[in-house]
Amino acid sequence: MDPDLLFKALADSTRLRMLMLLVMEDELCVCELTHALDEIQPKISRHLAQLRESGVVLDRRQGQWIYYRINPDLPGWAREVLAATAEGATTRAPFDQDLRALADMPDRPEKACCD
């Protein structure tokens, strides 16, 4: 992982917010991220594609839904940056609002999104 790639990923507020949710929640589907960030699905999917292409996140398909998680093969320094950022972000807006919105999501999927 090139440090440039990680810090470019963190430089965009939408990508940063998604990454913080993924660090805190382990794995989320597009519908959960869309709900938590109150953004349209094409915007969320575009940013997730950028994160996937850079190697920061991995995806898996379950039926018609795609779940995302932080790439477990990131180097230690990159995982430490994400963990430290999440630790400092959880009590600050908009990250705390994203977590509350996710927790309040009606009919939140249980790793079988929106079936």
C-alpha positions as CSV (number, residue, x, y, z in Angstrom):
1,M,0.0,0.0,0.0
2,D,1.4,3.3,-1.1
3,P,0.8,6.0,1.6
4,D,-0.3,8.3,-1.2
5,L,-3.3,6.0,-1.9
6,L,-4.4,5.8,1.7
7,F,-4.2,9.5,2.4
8,K,-6.0,10.3,-0.9
9,A,-8.8,7.9,0.3
10,L,-8.9,9.7,3.6
11,A,-8.9,13.2,2.0
12,D,-12.5,12.9,0.8
13,S,-15.1,13.3,3.5
14,T,-17.5,10.8,2.0
15,R,-14.8,8.1,1.8
16,L,-13.5,9.0,5.2
17,R,-16.9,8.6,6.7
18,M,-17.5,5.3,5.0
19,L,-14.0,4.0,6.2
20,M,-14.7,5.0,9.8
21,L,-18.0,3.1,9.7
22,L,-16.3,0.1,8.2
23,V,-13.5,0.2,10.9
24,M,-16.2,0.4,13.6
25,E,-18.7,-2.1,12.2
26,D,-16.4,-4.5,10.3
27,E,-18.6,-5.1,7.3
28,L,-21.5,-3.1,5.8
29,C,-23.5,-3.3,2.6
30,V,-24.2,-0.4,0.3
31,C,-27.7,0.1,1.7
32,E,-26.4,0.5,5.2
33,L,-23.8,3.1,4.1
34,T,-26.4,4.9,2.0
35,H,-28.7,5.1,5.0
36,A,-26.0,6.1,7.5
37,L,-24.5,8.9,5.4
38,D,-27.9,10.0,3.9
39,E,-26.4,9.9,0.4
40,I,-27.7,8.5,-2.9
41,Q,-26.6,5.0,-3.9
42,P,-24.6,6.0,-7.0
43,K,-22.4,8.4,-5.0
44,I,-21.7,5.7,-2.3
45,S,-21.0,3.1,-4.9
46,R,-18.6,5.4,-6.8
47,H,-16.6,6.1,-3.7
48,L,-16.6,2.4,-2.7
49,A,-15.3,1.5,-6.2
50,Q,-12.4,4.0,-5.7
51,L,-11.6,2.5,-2.3
52,R,-11.7,-1.0,-3.7
53,E,-9.5,-0.1,-6.7
54,S,-7.0,1.4,-4.3
55,G,-6.9,-1.8,-2.2
56,V,-8.2,-0.2,1.0
57,V,-11.4,-2.2,1.0
58,L,-12.6,-5.6,-0.2
59,D,-16.0,-6.6,-1.3
60,R,-18.0,-9.8,-1.4
61,R,-21.3,-10.6,-3.1
62,Q,-24.1,-12.2,-1.2
63,G,-27.0,-12.7,-3.6
64,Q,-27.6,-9.4,-5.2
65,W,-26.0,-7.4,-2.4
66,I,-22.4,-6.4,-2.0
67,Y,-20.7,-6.1,1.4
68,Y,-17.6,-4.1,2.0
69,R,-14.9,-4.4,4.7
70,I,-11.4,-3.0,5.4
71,N,-8.8,-5.0,3.5
72,P,-7.3,-7.3,6.2
73,D,-4.0,-7.4,4.2
74,L,-3.4,-3.7,4.6
75,P,0.1,-3.1,6.1
76,G,0.2,-2.5,9.9
77,W,0.9,1.2,9.6
78,A,-2.2,1.6,7.4
79,R,-4.4,-0.3,9.8
80,E,-3.0,1.8,12.7
81,V,-3.8,5.0,10.8
82,L,-7.4,3.9,10.3
83,A,-7.8,2.7,13.9
84,A,-6.4,5.9,15.4
85,T,-8.5,8.0,13.1
86,A,-11.6,6.1,14.1
87,E,-10.7,6.4,17.8
88,G,-10.6,10.1,17.5
89,A,-13.6,10.4,15.2
90,T,-16.3,8.4,17.1
91,T,-17.4,11.3,19.3
92,R,-17.2,14.0,16.6
93,A,-19.7,15.1,14.0
94,P,-20.4,13.8,11.4
95,F,-19.0,10.4,12.5
96,D,-21.1,10.1,15.7
97,Q,-24.2,11.1,13.6
98,D,-23.4,8.4,11.0
99,L,-23.1,5.7,13.8
100,R,-26.5,6.8,15.3
101,A,-28.2,6.8,11.9
102,L,-26.8,3.3,11.2
103,A,-28.0,2.1,14.7
104,D,-31.4,3.6,14.0
105,M,-31.8,2.1,10.6
106,P,-35.2,0.3,10.4
107,D,-35.0,-3.3,9.3
108,R,-31.2,-3.2,9.3
109,P,-29.9,-6.3,7.5
110,E,-28.2,-9.1,9.3
111,K,-25.4,-9.8,6.7
112,A,-28.1,-10.7,4.2
113,C,-28.9,-7.1,3.1
114,C,-32.3,-6.2,2.0
115,D,-33.5,-9.7,1.1
